[in-house]
Amino acid sequence: MPTAAMPEAVLFDLDGTLIDSAPDLLAALDHVRAGLDLPPGDHQRLREHVSRGAAGILGAGLEGWADRPEAERDRLREQLLDFYATHCWTHSSPFHGIEELLEKLSGQGVRLGIVTNKISRFAEPVVAHAGWADRFGCLVTGDRVVRPKPDPEPVLAACQALGARPDRVVFVGDDRRDVEAGAAAGTRTVVAAWGYLPAGERPEAWRADAVIDHPAELLGLFGTRRAG
């Protein structure tokens, strides 16, 4: 993406973009596995599935998941979510460089928002534990919209909440769904390559406006003045 004017607002995905939540989500998976007399899962292999929610984590982390009865899948999913609800900030933390990036964006007068498919039951405590209750102007969660990402609805809702035109907004995320949602909403899109990208995935193929390897690189995409 060529150097452009500082945006009116920057939207971020939550898990895998702002927060490294994999340790606590995979600990919740291990809790479920222990109840089935299974050893802990391979966290290195499973890390890339964290952005896919409870069903994606269980599908990758429990052998024969798809063949289990629906009632059993529902029960195990609730076990994982209940454990995570009370352990969502035991080992999670912002990715290195995120705090500095948010401070610098705020210092430039850029409005900040979060757009996540995570439901509010889990997203709100994570944001609060991170100390960001007053940092972000909006938190759009998967249960607060009719159609979550990759639909543009949550991105457009965030733009409206922040009073920013989509064409003057940048959406940063680590999943193809973020790029698709942002592009459909009319924002510029940036891939956070430090997130939970699947092995062998080429984020350049997602047709985002830019791919960055570290949060500090985002500022290098902008000038020092906002679009007027």
LINZIGI-V90908 format. One record per backbone hydrogen bond with DSSP energy under -0.5 kcal/mol. NH is the residue of the N-H (numbers start at 1). CO is the residue of the C=O. E is the energy in kcal/mol with one decimal. If there is no record, write none. Layout:
NH_CO_E / NH_CO_E
//
This chain:
4_221_-2.3 / 6_225_-2.5 / 8_168_-2.4 / 9_168_-1.2 / 10_111_-2.5 / 11_170_-3.2 / 12_113_-2.1 / 13_172_-2.3 / 16_19_-2.8 / 17_14_-1.4 / 18_14_-1.8 / 19_14_-2.5 / 20_93_-3.1 / 21_19_-1.3 / 24_21_-0.5 / 25_21_-2.2 / 26_22_-2.8 / 27_23_-1.2 / 28_24_-1.6 / 29_25_-1.6 / 30_26_-2.2 / 31_27_-1.8 / 32_28_-1.7 / 33_29_-2.7 / 34_30_-2.7 / 35_31_-1.6 / 36_32_-0.7 / 36_33_-1.1 / 37_34_-1.9 / 38_33_-2.7 / 43_41_-1.2 / 46_42_-2.4 / 47_43_-1.7 / 48_45_-0.5 / 49_46_-2.1 / 50_47_-1.6 / 52_49_-1.8 / 53_50_-1.3 / 56_52_-1.1 / 57_53_-2.4 / 58_54_-2.8 / 59_55_-2.4 / 60_56_-1.7 / 61_57_-2.1 / 62_58_-1.8 / 65_62_-1.3 / 67_64_-0.8 / 68_64_-0.6 / 68_65_-1.5 / 73_69_-2.3 / 74_70_-2.5 / 75_71_-2.0 / 76_72_-2.6 / 77_73_-2.3 / 78_74_-2.1 / 79_75_-1.9 / 80_76_-2.4 / 81_77_-2.5 / 82_78_-2.8 / 83_79_-2.2 / 84_80_-2.5 / 85_81_-2.4 / 86_82_-1.0 / 86_83_-0.7 / 87_83_-0.6 / 87_84_-1.0 / 90_87_-0.9 / 93_20_-0.9 / 95_18_-2.1 / 98_95_-2.2 / 101_97_-1.9 / 102_98_-2.8 / 103_99_-2.1 / 104_100_-2.2 / 105_101_-2.6 / 106_102_-2.5 / 107_103_-2.0 / 108_104_-1.0 / 108_105_-0.7 / 109_106_-1.8 / 110_105_-2.3 / 111_8_-2.5 / 113_10_-1.9 / 114_138_-1.9 / 115_12_-2.6 / 116_140_-2.7 / 122_119_-1.6 / 123_119_-2.7 / 124_120_-1.8 / 126_122_-1.6 / 127_123_-2.5 / 128_124_-2.3 / 129_125_-3.1 / 130_126_-1.9 / 131_128_-1.5 / 132_127_-2.4 / 135_132_-0.9 / 136_132_-1.3 / 137_112_-3.1 / 138_112_-0.6 / 140_114_-3.0 / 141_139_-0.7 / 142_118_-1.6 / 144_141_-1.6 / 145_142_-0.6 / 148_146_-0.5 / 151_148_-2.1 / 154_147_-0.6 / 156_152_-2.6 / 157_153_-2.4 / 158_154_-1.9 / 159_155_-2.3 / 160_156_-2.3 / 161_157_-2.3 / 162_158_-2.0 / 163_159_-0.7 / 163_160_-0.8 / 164_159_-2.6 / 168_165_-2.5 / 169_166_-1.7 / 170_9_-1.8 / 171_188_-2.8 / 172_11_-3.0 / 172_170_-0.5 / 173_190_-2.2 / 178_175_-1.2 / 179_175_-1.3 / 180_176_-2.6 / 181_177_-2.5 / 182_178_-2.6 / 183_179_-2.7 / 184_180_-2.2 / 185_181_-1.6 / 186_182_-0.9 / 186_183_-0.7 / 187_182_-2.5 / 188_169_-2.4 / 190_171_-2.5 / 191_210_-2.6 / 192_173_-2.5 / 193_191_-1.2 / 193_212_-2.6 / 195_192_-1.8 / 197_195_-1.1 / 201_198_-2.2 / 203_201_-0.7 / 205_202_-2.2 / 206_203_-1.8 / 207_204_-1.1 / 208_203_-0.5 / 209_189_-1.5 / 210_189_-1.1 / 212_191_-2.5 / 217_214_-1.8 / 218_215_-1.8 / 219_216_-0.6 / 220_216_-0.6 / 221_218_-1.9 / 222_219_-1.6 / 223_4_-3.0 / 227_6_-1.6
//
